[in-house]
Amino acid sequence: MDNFGIEMTPRKQTPRWLAVAAQGGTILAALAVAAIPIMVVKSDPVTVYSEMFLTAVENPFVRDRVLNRAAPLILAGLAVYLPLRSGLYNIGAEGQLIVGGLATIWVGVRVPGMLGLASSGLVVMGIALVTAFLIGAVWVYVPVYLYNKYEVNEILTTLMLVFTAERLSTYLITGPLQAPGGSFPRTGQIGFELPLLPLFPETRINIGIVVALLAVAVTWLLINRTRLGYEIILSGSNEGAASQTGISRKKITFVVFMFGAALAGLAGFLEIAGNQQSIRPGWSPGYGWTAIPIALLGRRSSIQTMLAGLLFGVIFVGSSWVEATLGVPSAISKIIEALLILFLISAEVFRSYRIDVILGSRSVRESVANVVGFDKVGGK
């Protein structure tokens, strides 16, 4: 059609309602499209989603698993969320989580014998926690240095370190940390385990979720109640204005990456101490990759990031549940995750631009505005 066209006009400001609608619409769109492969395997999407989401609330066993798995997901999400608030991208949360897990295994297996401590004691667990936290921060130092010194793209450097972490993991598990005996490479088993919540003795919820909630609270206070948080937000929204007011971009980069990566290392500790006590090659559940859509869904605040982490916890555990009860392949969780990323990227277009369809000399947007009685559709 000769008189058909699409105009994209940059928005001066994204309406709040549109930002919220884009997030909700992203989730609904992903679930709607994921219903197609569910029907392909001859299952009812309504039944599958009911089992997946309602069981997480009604079934105590499933609920406990959701919260235990959500804890490292939330921390990994915060590791991506923090740099994102400053306009930077930490794509290496997976690598930071892996080295945090490796550090936990090393401390749990080697330190008790070196220091003469009980392998199941709180001292060893505390050492493992601090070591995982610090090693996560150390792991991201090279990308931060290269970005601040030579402006090397942080996406590439953090991503490449993921593959380095994966190779290091395989080397350690099949070499220095491999337990003797057995048909397959595996590390020794750590002697400690995250304690269960004392206020809920009838459940199997460990304190990992408390650690994650504390990290959410600290991150929220940092961003919303400190001068540094103001500098992080301004640096991310308007780098030129931030530079003119004397805000150091190098300092902001250092803080958000080091603290974020430390949280990813802590996520590795929670995964090992809470869900796995020994590991094999390929042990990582991929939470560092899932952290990317979690942070994109929760990019407005650490609390929304927490809710996104809980959502993915429900999806992961729920997909395993429907596989056992309904025979639906658990890979449906990966399909939903991929669709969420796709629709999140698409939503960014609508957040950043006003879309208008031109038919002949008439604007569809303006025609709709005249019908409903508004001057503009889609915000400024």
N, C-alpha and C positions, 0 to 999 in steps of 0.2 A: 504493500500500500504506500503510495507516494507521500501522502499527507499524514503518515503515522510516525511518531517519534517519542523518545523518552528523554526527559530533562532531569539532570541531577544537580541540585543547587546546594552548596555547602551550608549547613546550619550555623548560625551565629551562636545558638545555645540549644542544647538538647532538652526538651521538656521532661520533667521528672516522671510524668505518667508514662512517657514513651520508653524511658530507661527501664522502668519496672515492667511494663508490658512486654518489652523485648526479652527480658529474662524469663518471664512466665511463658511467653509464646515459644521461646526456644525449647523449653522442656516439653511442652505439649506437642509441638511439631515433631520432636525427636521420638516421643512415644507413639505418635500417630503413624509415622513412617515405619517405625520398628514393628508395628502390628502386621505389616505385610509379610516379613519372614516368619512371624509367628503363625500366620494363617497357612503359609507354605508347608509348614510341618504339621498341618491339620490340627491346630489348637485354636481355642477361642481367646482372642486378645483380652477381652473383658475378664475372663476367668484367670488368665495368666497374670494380668496386672493386679487383680484383686488378691491373688495368692502372694504375689511378690511384695506388695506394699502393705496390705492389711495384716498379713502374718507377722510383719516386723513389729507391729504394735500389740497384737493379741497373743502371740506365742512367746512365752518367757525365754525359751531356749534361743529362738531366732533373735529376739530383742537383745539379749546379752551378746550374741555374736556380732550384731550390727554395731553396737557401741564399742566393742573391743577392736573391730576392724576400722571403725570410723576415726579412732584416735590418731593413728599414723597418717590417715588420709587428710585429716584437718591440718596437722603439722606440715605435711608436704604442701598442702594448698597455701598455707601462710608463707612458705618459702618462696613461692612464685608470686603471691599477692603483694608482698612488701616491695620488691623491685618494681612491680607493675605500677604501684602508686607513684613512683618517681619517673615513670616513662621508660623503664628498662625491663629486659626480659631474662629471667633465670630459667633456661630450658634444661638445666642440669640437675634439677632436684632429684632425679632418679639416681644419678651418680653419687650425690651427697648422702642420700638414704642408704645406698649400698655400702659406702665406706663407714657410715655410722653403725650399720649392722655388723660389718666385719670387725670393727673396733670392739663391739660388745662381745662378740664371740672370742676374740683374742684375750680380752680381760677375763672373761668367765672361765676360759680354759687354762690360761697360762699364769695369771696373777696369783691365784690362791697358792700354787706351789712355790712361786718366787718369793712371796711375802709370808708364807706360813699362815694363811687365813683360811677360814671355813668357806668352801666354795658356794655355800648357800646363804652366806651371811649378807646383811644389809651393807656392810662396808664394801664388799666386792661389787654389789649392785650399784652403789653410789659411785664408785670409781668408773664403772662401765658407763653410767649415765653421763658423767662429766666428760669422759674421753670421747664418747660418741658426739656429744654436743660440740666439743672443740675441734674434732677431726673434720666434722662437716664444714665448719668455718674455714679451716686451713685448706680444705680441698678447693674452695672457690677463690683462694687468694690470687692465683695466677691469672684467671680471667679478669679479676678486679684490677690487678696491676697493669695488665696489658691494655685494658680500657682506659684507665686514668693516664697512663704514660704515653701510649701510642694510638689511642682511640680505636683499638681493634674491636670488631663487632662482638658484643658479649653473647649473642645468640650462638655463634659458631663455636666460641671457646668453651662455653658451658656445655654445649651439646657434645663436643668432642671428648670432654672429660667423662661423660657418661660411659662411652665405650672403653675408656681407660679403666674406669672403675669396674666394669664388667670383666675385663681381662684380668685385672688384679684379683678379683673375687675368684675366678676360675683357678688362677695360679695358687692362691693360698689354700683353697679347699682341696685341690689335688696335690698339694705339696706340704708346706710347713704346718698347716692347721689340720691336715687329714688325720682322722683317727685310725689307729691300726686295725687290721682285719676288715671284714665286710666285702661284699662283692662290688659295691659302687663307692666312689669317693664321697666322703662325708666328714664333717668336722666332729670333734668331740662335743659332748652336750654340756651346756652351762649348768651350774648347780642352783642358780637362783631363778625366781619367777616373780613377775609383778604380783604383789599382794592384791587380794580382792577388796572391794569397797567394804569397810567395816560396818557402815550403816545399813548395808543390804546383804546380810550374811546368807540369805536364801538364794541369791543370784550368783552368777559366774562373771560378773562385771569386774574387771580389774581397774586399778587406779590410773591406767593409761588415759582414760577419758577425762579424769581430773587434771592431769598434766596438760592435755590438749586444751581444756577450757581455760586453764591459767595462762597458757600461751596466747589464746584469743584475747583474754582480758588485758594482758600486758601490751599486745600489739594495738588494741583499741586505744588504750591510754597513750601509747607512744604517738599514734597518728592524730588523735583528737584532742589531747590535753597537754601537749608539749610544744615548745618552740621548734624542736627538731622535726616533729610531725608536720607542722605548718610548712617548714622548709621542704620537706619531702613532697608534699602535695603541690606546692607552688612550682617546684622544680619539674614535676611531672606534667603539670598543666600548662606552664608557660616558662620555658627554660630561659628565654631572653629576659623576662621580667625578674626571674630569680637571680640571674647573673648581675643585673643592674642593681639589685638590692644587696649585693655582697654575699649571696649564698654560694658556698663552695660546692660545685658539682662533684668534685672528687670526694669530698667528705660524705656527701649523700650516697654516692655510689658505694663507697666502702661500708657504710653503716647498713644499708638495706641488703646488700649481698651477703655480708658476713653474718648478720643476724638471721637472715632468711635461711642461708645454708646451714647454720647451726641448728635451726629448727628441723631441717630435713634430716640432719644427722641424728637428732633426737627421735625423729620418726623411725629411723632404722633401729634405734635402741628399743623402742616400744614394740616394733614388729618382732624382734628376736626374743625379748624378755616376756612379751605378752602372748605371742601367737606361735613362735617357733623357738625351740631350745637348741637345735643344731641345724646346719644347713648343708645343702648339696649344690652343685653347679646349677645356675639358673634359678636360685631360690627366691629372688626378689619378686614380689607380687605385682610390680609395675606401678606402684602408687605414685612414683615420681612423675610418670607420664600422665596419670590421671589428675595430678595436681594442676596441670595446665587448664583443662576445662573447669576444674573446681575454682581456680583463681579468676578465670574469666567470668564465671557465673557470679562470684562473690566480690567482684572488683570494686564495689562501692564501699565495702566495709569488711572488717575482720569477722563480724557477726554473720554477715551473709556468706562469707567463705566457710565458716563453721557449718552453716545450714547446708551448703553445697556438699561439704564433706560427709555430712550425715546422709544426704540424698544418695551419694555414691556408695556409702556403706550399705544402705538399704538395697540398692540395685545389685551390688555384688553378692551379698548374702541371699537376697531374694531370688537371684537367678540360679544359685545352687539349690535353693529350696524347690523351685518349680521344676528343675531337672529331676530331682528325686521323687517329687509327688506327681508331676504331670508329664514327665518325659520330654520337656522342652529343653533343648541344648543350652547349657549355661553360657555358651558364646553369645547369647542374646545381650548380655551385659556389655560386651565389646561393641556390638552393633549400636546399642543405645549411646555408648560413650562416643563412638565415631560420629554419629548423627548429631549429638550435642555440639561437638566441635564444629561441624559443618554449619549448623544453624546459628551458632554463636558468631561465626565469621560473617554470615549473611546478615545477622541482626546489626552488626557494626555499620553496615552500609546505611540502614534505615536510621540508626542513631546519628550518623554523621551527615547525611544528605536528605533533602526533601526530594521525593520521587514524584514526578509529574508525567502523566501520559498525555501527549498532544495528538488530537484527532482533527486533522484539517487545521483550522485556525483557532480551535477551542481547546481549552485546558480542562481535563477531567477533574483535576483537583479544585480548580476555581468553580466549576459547575457544581460539584458536590458541596462546596462551601456555601454557595448561593442557596442550594436546596435546604441545607440544615440550618442556615442562618448564621454562619460564622464567616468572618473575613478571611481567615486562613485555616488551612487544614494541615496538621502535622507539625505545628509549632513554628517558631521563628527560624 
